[in-house]
């Protein structure tokens, strides 16, 4: 990880066709389900970011055979279960990694110690420990319900768990534990969250029953099911594609196509919002890849107007609010983003850091307890000063968002700890440079 700053400066229009890196959520799940399954799982397009590489390492420590065959091409040979790891499981920066693996590991008669980097050690684990505890798992932690902690699993019983917060990580942890619980597991989510675990469990041969319930869903995983290894093609990550897409929308003269973007309706909230703001976005070559909808997204520079984002849309774009805040800085009028309590417990407090970062770049922004409002100048690039040096607290999405802002603002924008971008988008700087962006 490099500690030196990176600076983005205004250059010409952004032009070209690129591929987004593999979807982070699907990459974690492919490795974990591959390890839980019996037989071989062949993965293509795996995201080789630090978060996912930690999960690959963890699955090997739990006894799966994990092999890299080439770029994005991985093979996992599972033994139908996990065994006790000899080493501490270090999930680095990854909340998804640790929470899903805690769920998967809880199903087995083993003890495992988990830790992570400074950010991850500060993030709430109670949200997964509570349901796993109700199923029969136990744990010890030196400081409250945070990492490092040691989990003891096995002999789990059925749970019907209503999610207190909209979290696909918690839903997934309970379902993965349910695979090895007597009677399986049921999760009730009041708001629908990304459903990659449910889709992938089916691809691995499991039965998952999903019933719509109001704005949410009831998901039932019957007990006593075994998974069989399968082929997984990982689509491009919409949360990463968001950066070149917004960069093109705010940089005059730009036209950028991002190919192979995952368009699962539970992940497309940002595209919907940008369209409401007046963005010229088109989707072509819509297809199905491995049970997920995928398409090529073309973004052209567009005058944008501020909007009020419906709070119920948050789960479908939760990781995209930082980059939406940047698009909003170039729009005319206020963009109101609310219902975002979850944003405060991500890799950083993203509400506080976006408010501070945008303000440092001369953008009008108001922080609220559960959201923020960005007041765009409506004068496009000429309305955003830039010239900020942005503190990222090691948060990859805060760094990438402000670098995109710097590509279109009057004066350059610098971010600290840019090395952390490699947790989710290792090729970000090269990709943006390839489109004509100036980042050095
Ligand atoms: C993820 C779910 C979301 C998201 C994270 C990935 C997943 O977190 O922010 O980047 O893969 O399940 P929550 O479940 O905490 O909302």
Boltz pocket constraint, residues with backbone or C-beta under 6 A from the ligand:
constraints:
  - pocket:
      binder: B
      contacts: [[A, 24], [A, 25], [A, 26], [A, 96], [A, 166], [A, 167], [A, 168], [A, 169], [A, 170], [A, 172], [A, 194], [A, 318], [A, 319], [A, 342]]
      max_distance: 6.0
